Amino acid sequence: MRELQPRVAIYKTSGINCDAETAFAFNLAGGKAEIVMSEDLKKGEKKLFDYKILTFPGGFSYGDDLGSGTVATLELDTYLGDKLQRFKETGLILGICNGAQMLVRSGLLPMGTLEDRQATLDRNNSGKFLGRPVRLSFERSICVFLQDPEPNSPIELQVAHGEGKFVMSPSILSQIESNRQVIFRYVDPKGLPTQEYPFNPNGSPNAIAGITDPSGRIVGLMPHPERSILKSQYPNWRRMGDFKPQGLEFFERMVKYASQM
């Protein structure tokens, strides 16, 4: 059944701290977001399949003491594994920053199969946590909700991470490139993909900032689109004239697609 206002589950567990602004972003984009505690999903008090979009927001789940997203990923695999594997058949899955780290460590990215881990997210080459705006190119990809006849000019979102470097074997990297699974790349001031710091904040190969799985329904990205949904979130917004916040467009596309599923 199609929903004009698709329900969005914002996954919440210990240490996640971007849940409220991510829910706000989805609501602003026309969705009906709800912060859902991991314990409620474990106990069955909330039903995963009541939602059209499942989002793992940013933060520091369980303090990232064993590496970003590691403990939260074990929790997902243990309690929601089979359901997550089936959810993408009827809905969309999004991971932002720490949420992307969870999806990669679970195996859902880049190949869409739980417990088949083909990549990881490693420490930034700089060895530092970096929080700043970055420029991204919008790639032609198989992501179902980011289809566009022509890629947009570079967009600007914010990053805030210490472990954002996509790491995978050359064969997997070649596979996701040939499958068109890359959705965003870090670009330099000329709009060209770059390995140069700080334009590429972590050293990801091929300047990868976000990917999707082979179905195009699971997406993970390190930049935070929820931090670019209001004009006032742009440092020079008073000088930018009339413009649409680029993070908001990301959420609007996702909501629109989910409403037609």
Contacts in CASP RR format, 6 or more apart in sequence:
PFRMAT RR
TARGET T0000
AUTHOR 0000-0000-0000
METHOD contacts of the structure
MODEL  1
MRELQPRVAIYKTSGINCDAETAFAFNLAGGKAEIVMSEDLKKGEKKLFD
YKILTFPGGFSYGDDLGSGTVATLELDTYLGDKLQRFKETGLILGICNGA
QMLVRSGLLPMGTLEDRQATLDRNNSGKFLGRPVRLSFERSICVFLQDPE
PNSPIELQVAHGEGKFVMSPSILSQIESNRQVIFRYVDPKGLPTQEYPFN
PNGSPNAIAGITDPSGRIVGLMPHPERSILKSQYPNWRRMGDFKPQGLEF
FERMVKYASQM
2 259 0 8 1.000
2 260 0 8 1.000
2 261 0 8 1.000
3 52 0 8 1.000
3 258 0 8 1.000
3 259 0 8 1.000
4 259 0 8 1.000
5 30 0 8 1.000
5 31 0 8 1.000
5 32 0 8 1.000
5 259 0 8 1.000
6 31 0 8 1.000
6 32 0 8 1.000
6 51 0 8 1.000
6 52 0 8 1.000
6 53 0 8 1.000
6 255 0 8 1.000
6 258 0 8 1.000
6 259 0 8 1.000
6 261 0 8 1.000
7 31 0 8 1.000
7 32 0 8 1.000
7 33 0 8 1.000
7 34 0 8 1.000
7 50 0 8 1.000
7 51 0 8 1.000
7 52 0 8 1.000
7 53 0 8 1.000
8 23 0 8 1.000
8 26 0 8 1.000
8 31 0 8 1.000
8 32 0 8 1.000
8 33 0 8 1.000
8 34 0 8 1.000
8 51 0 8 1.000
8 52 0 8 1.000
8 53 0 8 1.000
8 54 0 8 1.000
8 55 0 8 1.000
8 255 0 8 1.000
8 258 0 8 1.000
9 33 0 8 1.000
9 34 0 8 1.000
9 36 0 8 1.000
9 46 0 8 1.000
9 48 0 8 1.000
9 51 0 8 1.000
9 53 0 8 1.000
9 54 0 8 1.000
9 55 0 8 1.000
10 19 0 8 1.000
10 22 0 8 1.000
10 23 0 8 1.000
10 26 0 8 1.000
10 33 0 8 1.000
10 34 0 8 1.000
10 35 0 8 1.000
10 36 0 8 1.000
10 55 0 8 1.000
10 57 0 8 1.000
11 19 0 8 1.000
11 36 0 8 1.000
11 38 0 8 1.000
11 41 0 8 1.000
11 54 0 8 1.000
11 55 0 8 1.000
11 56 0 8 1.000
11 57 0 8 1.000
12 19 0 8 1.000
12 35 0 8 1.000
12 36 0 8 1.000
12 37 0 8 1.000
12 38 0 8 1.000
12 57 0 8 1.000
13 37 0 8 1.000
13 38 0 8 1.000
13 61 0 8 1.000
13 62 0 8 1.000
13 72 0 8 1.000
13 75 0 8 1.000
14 61 0 8 1.000
14 62 0 8 1.000
14 63 0 8 1.000
15 59 0 8 1.000
15 60 0 8 1.000
15 61 0 8 1.000
15 62 0 8 1.000
15 63 0 8 1.000
16 56 0 8 1.000
16 57 0 8 1.000
16 58 0 8 1.000
16 59 0 8 1.000
16 60 0 8 1.000
16 61 0 8 1.000
16 72 0 8 1.000
16 98 0 8 1.000
17 58 0 8 1.000
17 59 0 8 1.000
17 60 0 8 1.000
18 57 0 8 1.000
18 58 0 8 1.000
18 59 0 8 1.000
18 96 0 8 1.000
18 97 0 8 1.000
18 98 0 8 1.000
18 224 0 8 1.000
18 226 0 8 1.000
19 35 0 8 1.000
19 57 0 8 1.000
20 35 0 8 1.000
21 57 0 8 1.000
21 226 0 8 1.000
21 227 0 8 1.000
22 33 0 8 1.000
22 55 0 8 1.000
22 57 0 8 1.000
22 58 0 8 1.000
22 96 0 8 1.000
22 226 0 8 1.000
23 33 0 8 1.000
23 34 0 8 1.000
23 35 0 8 1.000
24 33 0 8 1.000
24 226 0 8 1.000
24 229 0 8 1.000
25 225 0 8 1.000
25 226 0 8 1.000
25 229 0 8 1.000
25 247 0 8 1.000
25 248 0 8 1.000
25 251 0 8 1.000
26 32 0 8 1.000
26 33 0 8 1.000
26 53 0 8 1.000
26 55 0 8 1.000
26 251 0 8 1.000
26 254 0 8 1.000
26 255 0 8 1.000
27 33 0 8 1.000
28 229 0 8 1.000
28 248 0 8 1.000
28 251 0 8 1.000
29 229 0 8 1.000
29 248 0 8 1.000
29 251 0 8 1.000
29 252 0 8 1.000
29 254 0 8 1.000
29 255 0 8 1.000
30 252 0 8 1.000
30 255 0 8 1.000
31 255 0 8 1.000
31 258 0 8 1.000
31 259 0 8 1.000
34 51 0 8 1.000
36 46 0 8 1.000
36 51 0 8 1.000
37 46 0 8 1.000
38 75 0 8 1.000
38 79 0 8 1.000
40 46 0 8 1.000
41 48 0 8 1.000
41 79 0 8 1.000
41 80 0 8 1.000
42 79 0 8 1.000
42 80 0 8 1.000
48 54 0 8 1.000
48 80 0 8 1.000
48 83 0 8 1.000
48 84 0 8 1.000
48 87 0 8 1.000
49 83 0 8 1.000
49 87 0 8 1.000
49 90 0 8 1.000
51 91 0 8 1.000
52 90 0 8 1.000
52 91 0 8 1.000
52 92 0 8 1.000
52 258 0 8 1.000
52 259 0 8 1.000
52 261 0 8 1.000
53 91 0 8 1.000
53 92 0 8 1.000
53 93 0 8 1.000
53 94 0 8 1.000
53 254 0 8 1.000
53 255 0 8 1.000
53 258 0 8 1.000
54 84 0 8 1.000
54 87 0 8 1.000
54 91 0 8 1.000
54 92 0 8 1.000
54 93 0 8 1.000
54 94 0 8 1.000
55 93 0 8 1.000
55 94 0 8 1.000
55 95 0 8 1.000
55 96 0 8 1.000
56 72 0 8 1.000
56 93 0 8 1.000
56 94 0 8 1.000
56 95 0 8 1.000
56 96 0 8 1.000
56 98 0 8 1.000
56 99 0 8 1.000
56 100 0 8 1.000
56 102 0 8 1.000
56 103 0 8 1.000
57 95 0 8 1.000
57 96 0 8 1.000
57 97 0 8 1.000
57 98 0 8 1.000
57 99 0 8 1.000
57 226 0 8 1.000
58 95 0 8 1.000
58 96 0 8 1.000
58 97 0 8 1.000
58 98 0 8 1.000
58 99 0 8 1.000
58 224 0 8 1.000
59 97 0 8 1.000
59 98 0 8 1.000
59 99 0 8 1.000
60 68 0 8 1.000
60 98 0 8 1.000
61 68 0 8 1.000
61 69 0 8 1.000
61 71 0 8 1.000
61 72 0 8 1.000
61 98 0 8 1.000
61 99 0 8 1.000
61 102 0 8 1.000
62 69 0 8 1.000
62 70 0 8 1.000
62 71 0 8 1.000
62 72 0 8 1.000
63 71 0 8 1.000
64 70 0 8 1.000
64 98 0 8 1.000
64 163 0 8 1.000
65 71 0 8 1.000
67 163 0 8 1.000
68 98 0 8 1.000
68 101 0 8 1.000
68 121 0 8 1.000
68 161 0 8 1.000
68 162 0 8 1.000
68 163 0 8 1.000
68 164 0 8 1.000
69 98 0 8 1.000
69 99 0 8 1.000
69 101 0 8 1.000
69 102 0 8 1.000
69 105 0 8 1.000
70 105 0 8 1.000
72 98 0 8 1.000
72 99 0 8 1.000
72 102 0 8 1.000
73 102 0 8 1.000
73 105 0 8 1.000
73 106 0 8 1.000
76 84 0 8 1.000
76 102 0 8 1.000
76 106 0 8 1.000
77 106 0 8 1.000
77 114 0 8 1.000
77 115 0 8 1.000
81 114 0 8 1.000
84 93 0 8 1.000
84 106 0 8 1.000
84 108 0 8 1.000
84 114 0 8 1.000
85 113 0 8 1.000
85 114 0 8 1.000
87 93 0 8 1.000
88 112 0 8 1.000
88 213 0 8 1.000
88 215 0 8 1.000
88 217 0 8 1.000
88 218 0 8 1.000
90 261 0 8 1.000
91 217 0 8 1.000
91 258 0 8 1.000
91 261 0 8 1.000
92 144 0 8 1.000
92 145 0 8 1.000
92 217 0 8 1.000
92 218 0 8 1.000
92 219 0 8 1.000
92 254 0 8 1.000
92 257 0 8 1.000
92 258 0 8 1.000
92 261 0 8 1.000
93 103 0 8 1.000
93 108 0 8 1.000
93 217 0 8 1.000
93 218 0 8 1.000
93 219 0 8 1.000
94 218 0 8 1.000
94 219 0 8 1.000
94 220 0 8 1.000
94 254 0 8 1.000
95 102 0 8 1.000
95 103 0 8 1.000
95 219 0 8 1.000
95 220 0 8 1.000
95 221 0 8 1.000
96 220 0 8 1.000
96 221 0 8 1.000
96 224 0 8 1.000
96 225 0 8 1.000
96 226 0 8 1.000
97 159 0 8 1.000
97 160 0 8 1.000
97 161 0 8 1.000
97 221 0 8 1.000
97 222 0 8 1.000
97 223 0 8 1.000
97 224 0 8 1.000
98 161 0 8 1.000
99 220 0 8 1.000
100 109 0 8 1.000
100 121 0 8 1.000
100 210 0 8 1.000
100 220 0 8 1.000
100 221 0 8 1.000
100 222 0 8 1.000
101 121 0 8 1.000
101 163 0 8 1.000
101 164 0 8 1.000
103 109 0 8 1.000
103 218 0 8 1.000
103 220 0 8 1.000
104 110 0 8 1.000
104 117 0 8 1.000
104 119 0 8 1.000
104 120 0 8 1.000
104 121 0 8 1.000
104 166 0 8 1.000
104 220 0 8 1.000
105 117 0 8 1.000
105 120 0 8 1.000
105 121 0 8 1.000
106 114 0 8 1.000
106 115 0 8 1.000
106 117 0 8 1.000
107 113 0 8 1.000
107 114 0 8 1.000
107 115 0 8 1.000
107 116 0 8 1.000
107 117 0 8 1.000
107 118 0 8 1.000
107 119 0 8 1.000
108 114 0 8 1.000
108 213 0 8 1.000
108 218 0 8 1.000
109 119 0 8 1.000
109 211 0 8 1.000
109 212 0 8 1.000
109 213 0 8 1.000
109 218 0 8 1.000
109 220 0 8 1.000
110 118 0 8 1.000
110 119 0 8 1.000
110 168 0 8 1.000
110 172 0 8 1.000
110 176 0 8 1.000
110 181 0 8 1.000
110 211 0 8 1.000
110 212 0 8 1.000
110 213 0 8 1.000
111 118 0 8 1.000
111 172 0 8 1.000
111 213 0 8 1.000
111 214 0 8 1.000
112 213 0 8 1.000
112 214 0 8 1.000
112 215 0 8 1.000
112 218 0 8 1.000
118 168 0 8 1.000
118 169 0 8 1.000
118 172 0 8 1.000
119 166 0 8 1.000
119 167 0 8 1.000
119 168 0 8 1.000
119 172 0 8 1.000
120 167 0 8 1.000
120 168 0 8 1.000
121 163 0 8 1.000
121 164 0 8 1.000
121 165 0 8 1.000
121 166 0 8 1.000
121 167 0 8 1.000
121 222 0 8 1.000
122 163 0 8 1.000
122 164 0 8 1.000
122 165 0 8 1.000
122 167 0 8 1.000
123 162 0 8 1.000
123 163 0 8 1.000
123 164 0 8 1.000
123 165 0 8 1.000
124 130 0 8 1.000
124 161 0 8 1.000
124 162 0 8 1.000
124 163 0 8 1.000
124 164 0 8 1.000
124 165 0 8 1.000
124 201 0 8 1.000
124 202 0 8 1.000
124 203 0 8 1.000
125 165 0 8 1.000
125 197 0 8 1.000
125 202 0 8 1.000
125 203 0 8 1.000
126 197 0 8 1.000
126 198 0 8 1.000
126 201 0 8 1.000
126 202 0 8 1.000
127 162 0 8 1.000
128 162 0 8 1.000
129 160 0 8 1.000
129 161 0 8 1.000
129 162 0 8 1.000
130 159 0 8 1.000
130 160 0 8 1.000
130 161 0 8 1.000
130 162 0 8 1.000
130 198 0 8 1.000
130 201 0 8 1.000
130 202 0 8 1.000
131 158 0 8 1.000
131 159 0 8 1.000
131 160 0 8 1.000
131 161 0 8 1.000
131 201 0 8 1.000
132 158 0 8 1.000
132 159 0 8 1.000
132 198 0 8 1.000
132 201 0 8 1.000
133 156 0 8 1.000
133 157 0 8 1.000
133 158 0 8 1.000
133 159 0 8 1.000
133 235 0 8 1.000
134 156 0 8 1.000
134 157 0 8 1.000
134 158 0 8 1.000
134 159 0 8 1.000
134 186 0 8 1.000
134 199 0 8 1.000
134 201 0 8 1.000
134 209 0 8 1.000
134 223 0 8 1.000
135 154 0 8 1.000
135 155 0 8 1.000
135 156 0 8 1.000
135 186 0 8 1.000
135 187 0 8 1.000
135 188 0 8 1.000
135 189 0 8 1.000
135 191 0 8 1.000
135 199 0 8 1.000
136 154 0 8 1.000
136 155 0 8 1.000
136 156 0 8 1.000
136 157 0 8 1.000
136 184 0 8 1.000
136 185 0 8 1.000
136 186 0 8 1.000
136 187 0 8 1.000
136 209 0 8 1.000
136 223 0 8 1.000
137 151 0 8 1.000
137 154 0 8 1.000
137 184 0 8 1.000
137 185 0 8 1.000
137 187 0 8 1.000
137 191 0 8 1.000
137 193 0 8 1.000
138 146 0 8 1.000
138 148 0 8 1.000
138 151 0 8 1.000
138 152 0 8 1.000
138 154 0 8 1.000
138 155 0 8 1.000
138 183 0 8 1.000
138 184 0 8 1.000
139 151 0 8 1.000
139 180 0 8 1.000
139 182 0 8 1.000
139 183 0 8 1.000
139 184 0 8 1.000
139 185 0 8 1.000
140 148 0 8 1.000
140 151 0 8 1.000
140 180 0 8 1.000
141 180 0 8 1.000
141 181 0 8 1.000
141 182 0 8 1.000
141 183 0 8 1.000
141 212 0 8 1.000
141 216 0 8 1.000
142 179 0 8 1.000
142 180 0 8 1.000
142 181 0 8 1.000
142 212 0 8 1.000
142 214 0 8 1.000
142 216 0 8 1.000
143 183 0 8 1.000
143 212 0 8 1.000
143 216 0 8 1.000
143 219 0 8 1.000
144 215 0 8 1.000
144 216 0 8 1.000
144 217 0 8 1.000
144 257 0 8 1.000
145 253 0 8 1.000
145 254 0 8 1.000
145 256 0 8 1.000
145 257 0 8 1.000
145 258 0 8 1.000
146 183 0 8 1.000
146 250 0 8 1.000
146 253 0 8 1.000
154 187 0 8 1.000
154 191 0 8 1.000
155 246 0 8 1.000
155 247 0 8 1.000
156 228 0 8 1.000
156 234 0 8 1.000
156 246 0 8 1.000
157 223 0 8 1.000
157 224 0 8 1.000
157 225 0 8 1.000
157 227 0 8 1.000
157 228 0 8 1.000
157 246 0 8 1.000
157 247 0 8 1.000
158 223 0 8 1.000
158 224 0 8 1.000
158 227 0 8 1.000
158 228 0 8 1.000
159 201 0 8 1.000
159 222 0 8 1.000
159 223 0 8 1.000
159 224 0 8 1.000
160 224 0 8 1.000
161 201 0 8 1.000
161 202 0 8 1.000
161 222 0 8 1.000
162 202 0 8 1.000
163 202 0 8 1.000
164 201 0 8 1.000
164 202 0 8 1.000
164 204 0 8 1.000
164 222 0 8 1.000
165 202 0 8 1.000
165 203 0 8 1.000
165 204 0 8 1.000
166 204 0 8 1.000
166 205 0 8 1.000
166 208 0 8 1.000
166 210 0 8 1.000
166 211 0 8 1.000
167 205 0 8 1.000
168 176 0 8 1.000
168 205 0 8 1.000
173 205 0 8 1.000
173 206 0 8 1.000
176 182 0 8 1.000
176 211 0 8 1.000
177 206 0 8 1.000
179 214 0 8 1.000
181 211 0 8 1.000
181 212 0 8 1.000
181 213 0 8 1.000
181 214 0 8 1.000
181 216 0 8 1.000
182 206 0 8 1.000
182 208 0 8 1.000
182 210 0 8 1.000
182 211 0 8 1.000
183 210 0 8 1.000
183 211 0 8 1.000
183 212 0 8 1.000
183 219 0 8 1.000
183 221 0 8 1.000
184 208 0 8 1.000
184 209 0 8 1.000
184 210 0 8 1.000
184 221 0 8 1.000
184 223 0 8 1.000
185 193 0 8 1.000
185 206 0 8 1.000
185 207 0 8 1.000
185 208 0 8 1.000
185 209 0 8 1.000
186 193 0 8 1.000
186 194 0 8 1.000
186 199 0 8 1.000
186 200 0 8 1.000
186 201 0 8 1.000
186 204 0 8 1.000
186 207 0 8 1.000
186 208 0 8 1.000
186 209 0 8 1.000
187 193 0 8 1.000
187 194 0 8 1.000
187 199 0 8 1.000
187 207 0 8 1.000
188 194 0 8 1.000
188 196 0 8 1.000
188 199 0 8 1.000
189 199 0 8 1.000
193 206 0 8 1.000
193 207 0 8 1.000
194 200 0 8 1.000
194 207 0 8 1.000
195 203 0 8 1.000
195 205 0 8 1.000
195 207 0 8 1.000
197 203 0 8 1.000
200 207 0 8 1.000
202 222 0 8 1.000
209 221 0 8 1.000
209 222 0 8 1.000
209 223 0 8 1.000
210 219 0 8 1.000
210 220 0 8 1.000
210 221 0 8 1.000
210 222 0 8 1.000
210 223 0 8 1.000
211 219 0 8 1.000
211 220 0 8 1.000
211 221 0 8 1.000
212 218 0 8 1.000
212 219 0 8 1.000
212 220 0 8 1.000
225 246 0 8 1.000
225 247 0 8 1.000
225 248 0 8 1.000
225 250 0 8 1.000
225 251 0 8 1.000
226 247 0 8 1.000
226 251 0 8 1.000
227 233 0 8 1.000
228 234 0 8 1.000
228 245 0 8 1.000
228 246 0 8 1.000
228 247 0 8 1.000
228 248 0 8 1.000
229 245 0 8 1.000
229 247 0 8 1.000
229 248 0 8 1.000
229 251 0 8 1.000
230 245 0 8 1.000
230 248 0 8 1.000
231 237 0 8 1.000
231 240 0 8 1.000
231 243 0 8 1.000
231 245 0 8 1.000
233 245 0 8 1.000
234 240 0 8 1.000
234 245 0 8 1.000
END
